[in-house]
Amino acid sequence: MHSRNALPGTDHAALTAVAAIPDDAVANGEVYTRDWVVDMILDLVGYTPDRNLAQITITDPACGTGAFLLGIVKRLSDACRKREIDLPARGIYALDLLSRSVRASREAVVKLLVEEEWEPSRAEELAEAWIQQGDYLLREIHATDIVVGNPPYIRLEDVPDTRMALYRQNHPTMVGRADIYIGFYERALASLRQDGALGFICADRWMRNQYGRGLRQLVADRYSMDFVAIMHDVDAFEEQVAAYPAITVLRKRPQGEVIAADTTKLFDARAAEDLLAWTTEPNAPAKSTPAFKAARLPHWFSGEEFWPTGSPARLALLEDLNDRFPTLAQTGARVGIGLASGKDDVFLTRDPELVEESRALPMSMVADASSGVLNWDGTYLVNPWEADGSLADLDRYPKLKAYFEKHRAALERRYVAKKHPERWYKTIDKVDHALTDKPKLLLPDMKRTIHPVLDEGGYYPHHNLYYVVSDTWDMRVLGGLLLSRVAQAFVEAYAVRMRGDTLRFQAQYLRLIRVPQEICQSDKVALAHAFDERDVDAATEAALRAYGIDRIPD
C-alpha cells in the first residue's frame, strides 16, 4: 500500500490540528477535464498501451471523481490484457481531499474494470489500493514515473491560515499570492524519477506573474519544458471556467527542444489528434491550422523572469533575440517609475507661488506626453525632499510649512503618515534630484502601443509614467528602437493585457526588452529620425536591420 505518512518534520498530531479546507471550497475548485483533453495529455507524457504500463507508476494528485483516472485505468487495462499479465497493485497513486470524490472515483474505476472483464473482487481491491483520501501537499513525497491531472482551483481566502502556512513551509515556490496549484507543480516535479514526466492542464498565470517566479526558476534549473499549449479559448472542461488554461509537459532531464502551440476556440478532439500526429514528426515544419499553430523551439526561456506568450513563431523570434542581445537593463540603461505622492490633490499644484521657489519641482504628467512630444502643462510637485535625500525642515521654509499645515489633517490620514507620524508631510516616494535634469524617455503606464517620449531634462516624472535613463545611449536612437514594433512585440509577450487590448508598460516588462548595442551609423540616423517624426513604420524598418531579422511574425 502507498505511504500515508506526513511530510518529514510534520507529525500526524500536528496535521490533525490543522484546520481543513472547507468541503464546499474544494468542491467549487474541482473543474473536470474533458475526455479528449485527458487522452491528449496521457499521449504527451507517454502513458500509452503499446508500452508495458504495469512497470510504470503514475500519479493523479487531485483525482476528483475520476476524469484522469478512468483514462489511466483503461490504458493500463489494455496494456495488461495485451501482455496477458495482472494489473499491478502499485501502478496508480491517486488522492483527493473529499471523501465523496474518493468514493465516486473508486466506484467508477470498479465499474470500468468489471466492464473490462476483470474479477469484481480484484477490481474493488485495486480501487481501494490506488485511490486514497488525503492532501497531496501534506503527504510524504511518493516517487513516480508520471504525474498527470488538473490541480484544483481553490481561492487563497478559502485555505485556513494554519494549513497555508504548512503548504508554504514545505513548498518554497509558493510565494506572495501564489495559488495552491503552484505547490502541486513543485511537489509533482519533486516526485519524478529521472526522465519522468509531468502533464498538467492548469492556469498559465504562473508563467507570467510575480508569484510564479520561484516555480519558473525551479523548472529552469532542474527540469525540461517539453511541450506547452495555450488553451484560453478552448472548451477543455465540463463547465465554463475563467481559468486561462494551458497544457504543460515537464520532464526531469536537461532542457532540450520544446514544442509550443497556441490554440483557438476551434481546437477540439480532432484538432488534438492532428497536433499529436505532428509532434511525432521531428523534422516537420511549423504547422498552422484554423485550430492551432505549433512550432519547435531549440530550447525554453530560462530563469525566474517572466516567460513570454504569443504564437509559436513569435516565441521562436523572441527566443532568438534573447539569445543574441542583452536586455535594456543589461546595457546600463535604468528603468524606473515616477513619483507617487500619496495625495496628489495636495502635493501637485499649478501655482508655484504657494511655496518657496526651491520647493516647486516641475513635474511631467501622462497628458504632457500624449502627442509624442513633451508639452508640459505647468504642474509642479510641492517638494518636501532635500537634495541629500533628507526630509525638509519646515522651519527653514515658512511658505512650505504654512501650506502643509493647511492640509495637515488630510496628509495625516494617509497610511504612510500613520506609519511615520513624525514624517507626516512626506510623499510615498523620495525625490531623486539627479533624475530631474537627466534626458529621459517617458512611457505612459497604460497604452495599446508603446509610446516613448523624450524629456530632454528639467522635469520629474509622475507615477503614471515610467522612464528610461542612460549614460551610454543616444536617447533618440534608443527612442527609435522602443518606438518600433520589435519593442512592442516584447511588451506584448510579457505584459498584462487589460480590457480593450490596453497593455501595462511597467518597468518589469520594459527591462526585458532586448536591444542591439552595435548599430551602424546609418541605422542610428534612421532610428533617431523615425523617433523625431513619430514614424513607427520607419522605426521598425531600421530596427529590423539593427536586429538582423526580416520580419515580426504574427
Secondary structure, DSSP 8 states (H G I E B T S, - for coil): -----B-TT--HHHHHHS----HHHHHHH---B-HHHHHHHHHHTT--TTS-GGG--EEESS-TTTHHHHHHHHHHHHHHHHHT----TTSEEEEES-HHHHHHHHHHHHHHHHHTT--HHHHHHHHHHHEEES-GGGB----EEEEEE------GGGS-HHHHHHHHHH-TT--TT--THHHHHHHHHHHEEEEEEEEEEEE-GGGSSGGGHHHHHHHHHH-EEEEEEE-TTS--BSS-----EEEEEEESS----EEEEEE-TT--HHHHHHHHHHHT-TT---EE-SSEEEEEESS---SSS----S-HHHHHHHHHHHHHS-BTGGGT-EEEE-B--S-HHHHEES-GGGS-GGGEEEEE-GGGGTTSS------EEE--B-TTS-B--GGG-HHHHHHHHHTHHHHHTSHHHHHSGGGTT--SS---HHHHTS-EEEEESEESS---EEE-SS-EEBTTEEEEE-SSS-HHHHHHHHHSHHHHHHHHHHS-B-GGG-EE--HHHHTT-B--S---HHHHHHHHHHHHHT-HHHHHHHHHHHHT-S----
